[in-house]
Amino acid sequence: MVRIGIFGSHSAKEIGASAKAWGFETVIVVQKGRDKLYTKYNRHLYDHVIVLNSFKEILNEEVQQKLLDLDVIFIPNRSFAVYVGYDGIEKKFEVPIYGNRFLLKAEERNIERNQYYLLERAGIRIPKEFKSPEEIDRLCIVKVQQAKNPLERAFFYAVSPEDYYRQAERLIRDGVITEEGLKNARIEEFVLGARFNANFHCYALKDIFGDFDFVGFSDRRQVNLQGFLNLPAREQLKIDVPIKNEEIGHFGVTMRESKQEVVYDYAEKLIRVCEKEYPPGIIGMFGLQGAMAYSPNEELEFVVFDVSFRVPGDPAIGPTSPEMRILSIKHRIRIEDPLDLTMMEIKKAEELGRLEEITT
């Protein structure tokens, strides 16, 4: 009997809820000191709990053996990738993973075949990149790793080289970023448009479920940007602290139907490229984060500035997305959350003896 393995962070409640709703037993791996949300307040979502001193201990032989003895299929999330590391996931983690473990690292910007490489190969519009601060000639966003939080980046905005260096120096002095992190930062044009996270689920069992499903749009709430945006402009100018784009929550949004086709088209193109570059390609949930903005010739276009190759960690998608009703009609079974599609495919693969097709 297959059990669903969960990493105790990021999207563990979402995964646990869908797994239990689909009749699976669940196994959660938590880190001591940050486990109460799962081991006390939501203990009913998890049948088996493995408590570690450090998340990295999941690579220990005895921990992996427990997971293997429980016939676990592990669902990767962002925290799993960050705290365990890509080398550990690809070379040391012996537990079957739902999805493509070799594609997780493509989210990073400092590897050769990263998300920008894949987006360009797919012909998807991405923001213009500036190779050095001296090239800045418009409003730009600088994406740099936070010094103290490996999960988040400390975005800042600049309109000129001078503006860039002034802000960068201050952020380094305040300990928000490091000089090393700044060297690896990406500088790109700021896309002035309405933001959308377009979320999808891609299937391995295409002969049964089709190629992929769109599951809905959402957007992010960020600290402390959200607070700034709630103030009148004259009050914003009085506050002299760095703006942090650290993700703290999500909310559901919709897009005009006449503009949705491009989002489906982008997803299909990215899926085909990933099949060639990272076989077997995308399996499970993924997201295109971007903005709908006017092009230089005044036509609306969707510009993608980030890709997620795993569970997005957004519990707002299911409750707010009209796609859940559409997907329930398509699959002739009640779909309440995007992760229901993950469980649906795992359940069918187990019934048909095809688990090796959905795991790596």
Secondary structure, 3 states (H helix, E strand, C coil): CCEEEEECCCCHHHHHHHHHHCCCEEEEEEECCCCHHHHHHCHHHCCEEEEECCHHHHHCHHHHHHHHHCCEEECCCHHHHHHHCHHHHHHCCCCCEECCCCCHHHHCCCCCCCHHHHHHHCCCCCCCEECCHHHCCCCEEEECECCCCCCCECCEEECCHHHHHHHHHHHHHCCCCCHHHHHCCEEEECCCEEEEEEEEEECCCHHHHCCEEEEEEEEEEEEEHHHHHCCCHHHHCCCCCCCCEEEEEEEEECCCHHHCHHHHHHHHHHHHHHHHHCCCCCCEEEEEEEEEEECCCCCEEEEEEEEECCCCCCCCHHHHCCHHHHHHHHHCCCCCCHHHHHHHHHHHHHHHCCHHHHEC
